[in-house]
Amino acid sequence: MIELKTPAEIEAMRPAGRFVADVLTALRERAAVGVNLLELDALAAQMIREAGAVSCYVDYAPAFGSGPFGYSLCTSVNDAVLHGKPHDYALKDRDVLTVDFAASLHGWVADSATTVVVGSPNPEGSRLIKASEEALAAGIAAAQPGAKMGDISHAIGEVARSYGLKVNLEFGGHGVGHTMHEDPHVANDGRPGRGVKLQPGLVIAIEPWFMSTTNVLRTDRDGWTLRSVDGSLTAHSEHTVAITPEGPLVLTARD
C-alpha cells in the first residue's frame, strides 16, 4: 500500500535525510587507498550511535538475502553494485567504491548512495559514475506532481541509453517512510505516462545503478553482494525524494 505523507511529516523526515547525507559525506572523505571496508562500516556505526539513530541494515533479512545483513552500510567495490557486505578488504588505487546507507532517525527513514573513484583517476569508473548521477538528476527532474512513475523510469533509462548502457530491472527504487522499503517500486527504465500517479506526499528513493557491459547480475558467495556477471565495473547513485506541490524535494541532498 502506498502511503502519502502530510507536509508536517515530510518536514519531520528532513533530519533523517540530513543525517544520511552527513554520513555519506564523511564516508566519501574517509575513502582512500589502504582504508579497510570494515573501517568505513565502523565509522557509520559510530555516527549512528552518536546521533541516536537506528541502522536499517543490521537486522535486515529480506527473502533475497542470506540471513540478517549484520552491518551498518553496503560497500560495493568495482564489479559489485548492490548490497555489498563489508568485509576485510583494503581499498586499492583506482577502485570504484559505492556506499549505500539508510538509517532511521526519530522514526523516519532516509536512504541514499554514492559512488567514488579511490585514489588515481579511473576513466571508465568516472564515466559510469557520471551516467548514474545524470540519470539520478533526470529521474528527480521528472518527479513532478501529476506526472507518472513511468516518467521517472523513462528519464533514467534514456540517460542509460545515451551512454550505451543496458538496464537491469530486478532492483530499483522504492517508497520510503517509517521503513526502508515501501511501495511503490521505482524501476530504472519504463514507458512515460504509465504507472502510479505522483501525488504530493509521496516519498521515494530514486536509485539508478548501472554495469559497464552487461545487465545481468550474479550473487556472491556471501549471499548478499550482487556483482556484474562479466566482472565489469559498476556505479550506483541514490537520493530520497519527496513529491511536493512545488516539485521534487531532495531530502538527502549533500552540501
N, C-alpha and C positions, 0 to 999 in steps of 0.2 A: 504494500500500500504506500502511495506517495503522500508524504506529509508536507504541508506548506507551513512555513514559519511566519509568525507575525513580525512586523517591523521591530518590536521590542526584543523578540527572540533573536533576530538577526544581529541586533546590537549586542546581545548577550554572547553571541558567538565570536565577536571580534577579539576578545582576549585570547581565546584558543588559537585563532588564526595568527595573531601576533607572536604567540609563544612558539608555534610550529615554525614560523618564519625565522625567528631568532635562533632556534636550534639549528635549522638548516644553514643559516649564515655562519654560525660557529663551526659547524662540520665542514663547510666549504673552506674556511680559513685554516682548519686543522689538517685537512687532507694534503699530504706531502709525501715525497719519496721516503720510504722507511717507516711510515706510520702504519701501525697494525690495525686491521679492521676491528679487532676487539677493543682497541683504544677509542675508536670512534663510537662504538656502542656504549662504552663506559662513560664517555662524555655526555651522550644523550641521556643515559640513565641518571647521571648526576644532576643534569639540568631539570629532568622530570621531578626528582626528589625536591630540589630547591624551590621549584615553582608550586609544589603541592599538586602536581598534575598526575595523570594516570596513563600508563602506556596502553596503546590499543593492540600491541603486538605480542607481549609476553605470554598471555594466556590464549592467544588467538589460535583456534583449531578448526578451520573450515574443512569441508569434505575434500578439497583438492590438496590439502597439506598433509604432512606426516606428523600428527600429534601437535601439541602446543608449540608455537613458534619459539618461545623462550628467550627472545632478545628484544631490545627496545627500538630497533630500526632495521630496515633492509639495506644491505650493502651489496650492490651488484657490480662486478668488475668485468670489463671487456665483453666477452660473449654472453655474460649473464645480464638479463634485462629486468626481471621481476622477481620479487620475493627472495632476493639473495640473503642467505643466512650468514650473519657474521661468523668468522672463523679465524684461526691463527694464520693470517696472511699479511705480510708487509707489502705495502703499495710500492710498485716499481715505476721507474721513469716511463712516461707516455701511456700509463694505464688510463683507461676510461672508466671512471667511477660514478655510479648512480647511487644516491642516498635517498631513500623513500621513508618518510616519517609521518606518523599520525599519533595524536595524543588527545586526551580528554582533559579539559580544564573547566571547573565549575559546572560539570555535567554536559558540556558541549564539545564536540569533536571537530578538529581540523586535520586536513590531510594534504601533503604536498611532497613533491620530489624534484630533485635537480641532478644534473649530470655535469661532471667536470673532467678535464684532462689533467692528470697529475704530472708535474714536472715539465719536461720539454714538450714543444708543440707536437700534436698528432693530427695531421690534416684530415684524415678520414674520420677520426673521432670528432673533431671540431665541426665537420660538415654535418654529421649525424645530430650532434647537439643543436646546431643551428636549425636543422629541419624540425626537430622536436619542439624547440622553442617557438619557431614561427607557426607551427601547427597549433600549439597551445594558444598563442596570441590570436590566431584566426578563429579557433573554437570559442574563445572568450568573446571576441567581437561579434560572433553570431548568436551569442546567448542573450538575445533581446526579448523583452516581454512581448508575448503574442506570436513569437516565432515558434518553430517546432524543433524537437530534439534532432531530427534528421538534418536540420540546418547546421547544427554544431558538428555532427558527424561528417557531413559532406565537406564542410570547411576544412576539417582536419585531413580528410582523405585527399582533397585537392592539393594541399601542400605536399603530402607524401608523394603523390604522382608527379608533381613538379620537380621533385628530387629523384625520380625514378625508383622510388621505394615501394615495396609491397606492404600491405596492411594485414596484420593478424587480428581477427575479430573474436578470439577466445576470451580475451580480457580487455577491459576498458574502464571508463569512468563509472561513477555511481553517485547515488544520493548520499548526503552526509547530514548528520543531526546529532542525536544523543548516542548513536553508534556509528562505527566507521563505515560500514557498508549498508546502505539503504536503497530502496527503489528511488528513481528508475536507473536502468543501465544506460550508460553513455558510450555508444560504440565509436570507434575511431575511423569509421567510414560509413556512409549511408546516403540515402536519397533526400534531397532538400524537400521541405514541405510535408514530410511524413513524420509520424510518431507523436509522442506526448507534446502537448502544448506547453510552452514555457510561461508559467504564471509567476507573478511576484510572490515571493515567499519560498520558491523552490531553491534549495541549496544543493549543489552538485560538485563533485570532483571531476574536473576535466583533465585527462591524462594521456596524451599521445605518447606512444613508445614505438620505436622502430628498430629493425635489424637491417644491417647493411645490404645483404644479398639474399635474404630469404624471408618468408613469413611463417616459417614452421618452427615450433618450439620443441625442446626436449627437457625433461625433468632430471635434475642432477641426482646423484646418489643420496644426498641429504634429505630427499623427499620434498624439498621446498623450492630450491633455486631453479628458475626457468632460464634456459640458455638457447641461443640460436642453434639450430640443428647442424649448421655447417661451420660453427665456430666463428662466424663473422661478428664484428663489433656491433654494439647496440647503444641506444640512448633513450632517456625517459624524462619527460617534464610534466609537472602536475601542479595545479592550484585548486583550492576550494573557492567556489564562486557562488555568490547569492544573486538570484534574479530579483531586481527591484524595479519599481515603476520608472526609474530614471535610467535603467540599464544594468549591465553586469557589475557587481561589486566583488573585487578580488580580496577575500578575507585573509589569504596567506601571502600577500604581496611582501617582497623583501626590499628593504631600502637599498 
